[in-house]
Structure formats: C-alpha cells, structure tokens
Amino acid sequence: MSLHAGAPAPLFSAPSHVNPEFAFGSLGGRWILLAFLPPPGPERDAAIDLVRRNAQQFPVDQRIFFGVLPDAESFHAHAADQPPMRWFDDSEGRVRRLFGAEGPDGQVTPEWVIVDPSLRIMGCAPLDRGPQVLASLFRLGPPDGHAGVPLNAPVLIVPRLFEPPFCRELIDIYDAQGGLPSGTMREKDGKTVGVLSDFKKRRDAILSDPQVQGQIRARVSQRLLPEIEKAYHFKVTRIERYIVACYDAEEGGYFQPHRDNTTAGTAHRQFAVSINLNDDFDGGDLRFPEFGSRTYRPPVGGAVVFSCSLLHEATNVTRGRRYACLPFLYNEAAAEIRRQNMHTLEVAEA
C-alpha cells in the first residue's frame, strides 16, 4: 500500500451496479471499507463471506462497503447483490493503481482499506486480516465523532446581501415564467453534458433581463466580494449564471451529494453561492458530509459561500418551496480554463 494513514484517499469514478460512473468522492460523511479482491478463489470467498455475515453492521448512513473486483466477469456475476454488498468494476486496474494495491506483475495486492468520513486514509491491512479489520471498523463509532471534536464546514455566511423586496421580485419573476427541470453536469465521450436524473429534483428559471442581472451583479460586487476577499484572500472577477432555482416539496426537492467542478466544462468554478430568497419552507438546507451531519441555512437575502470542491447536498424540502439564487464565482485564471474547455460543453439531454 503506497498510501499512508492521514493521506487523502484518491478520488475516482468507476462502474458500479447503480451508476456506470459512480463517484467515490460522493461517499463522504461515513466510514468506508474497501476490499481490493483477488481473482476468484478461497481468499476472495472468505472476505466476501465475512462482510455478508456482518451485514447488520453496515447501516448506510454510518458505514458502507465496496468490493473492488479485478475482472468484469466477477462484477457482472454480482449484479443481483443487495446492500451492503456493493461493487466497483476495476477490470482496467485504474482504482487499484491509485491506491497502490497492485504488485509489479500487474496483479492485485489483496487488502482492506478503511477511509474516514473526511475521505482520508484511516488504515489498511492484508486481506487475511479481515476479522481484525472489521472489529476495528466497528469500534470507530458514529461518523460525526470521528475527529474527536465537532467539525464545521469551511463556509462563509453573509447576511443582508439582497433586500427582502428584491428577493420578492426575483421570486415573482420565477413564478411568472415558471421553471424548467434542472440537470446535472457529467462527462460523456469527452463532452460535458447536462443530464436529467433522480440525482436532483429542482426547477430553474433563467434571469435573462440585463437590468435584473445588473442588479444582482451590483449587490454581489458591493456586499459579497469584499467578504470573500477578507475570508479567503481571493479576488473574484467573474460571475457565472443568473438563475432562480426552486426546490418544491411536492416533487421532493433535493440535490444529492456532489461537487460543482468535476467536469471539464465546470472545472473553472471556484466558489458556489447559495442565496435564500424566502424562509417559509422546511428542509432544503445545505449539508457538507465530509464535515459532519450539521446543516447550514442563510437568512432571507443572505448567502452561504463555499468552495466548489467541497462535497455538498441540498436536503429534501418537506414543506413549501425553497427559492434561491445560485451563481458561481471565479477569477481571470479560471476564465482562461473555461475558455479552453468551452468546446466540451453540449446541450442538456433527457
């Protein structure tokens, strides 16, 4: 194992049985047990049987198991498995190489790896140490307590960015023109495409009026950017997109854990801004799983600002509608990245 305790776990996407490009980085907020398994045989069977016998110890919000399989045949053979048995297809060897779980002959080095809720390596051990590894994992306790002290996400909350009448004006614009289903950005055949899926339930209205855009830009420039520069020593020069988003309880209204800059077409994004336009709803708060289960909600007209690299989610709206203005911010260096990657962008698809 070339990675040591405390090192960040390599982030990757790989085929699973629920997603052909499952993002390992979306699993933050719980203990993760990876098993780098050898080809079929007694050693693999013993490891799999050990996890199956301890299935009740893997509640999905506390601990999660993924077996990393070295051949496509085995991956397909496990297609009907139920949680907690989850699998990655690593027939090309990319995942095991990232984790240093491959010998000089190109074969798997069978081992267990425990990853902490902040997606850092907790420890590793040979596959034949399975009982000891699982015993250690089960002693680790709830994910929220893994640091020994309460964690706070590195976010900035800025109140009084938009005045209440301006919030109302933006909501009225949304209600007048209606919102369209909002997709997520994914890499597909070298392109960044917007895809509609159950990963997200939200509707967006584009604010195309130059006057309204100017009003947003002025408030962000005068009231928000100085706070970002003070808190993060970062000078914002660009803003991306002018939208009002709506998470509606009638649709469930949510956005599962994700990062905002993981594709070529979104790599330029540096800060996300979530400005609440109302507060007459339940749920719909922000959560940053790598920093615990605490949620964050700005006041009406206020913003939560955070790095686009942070894993985050919008929790289910359970009553009413949450309206929010959601721009991205970046600087001139990132603008050059956006220019170079613009050719990768394609229109949304269903």
Secondary structure, DSSP 8 states (H G I E B T S, - for coil): ----TTSB----EE--SS-TTEEGGGGTTSEEEEEE--SSSHHHHHHHHHHHHTGGG--TTTEEEEEEESSHHHHHHTTT--TT--EEE-TT-HHHHHTT-B-TTS-B--EEEEE-TTSBEEEEEEGGGHHHHHHHHHTS--GGGTTSS----S-EEE--SS-HHHHHHHHHHHHHH--EE--EEEEETTEEEEE--TTEE-EEEE---HHHHHHHHHHIIIIIHHHHHHHH-----EEE--EEEEEEGGG--EEEEE-S--STTTTT--EEEEEE-----EE--EE-GGG-S-EE---TT-EEEEETTS-EEE--EEESEEEEE--EEE-HHHHHHHHHHGGGB---B-
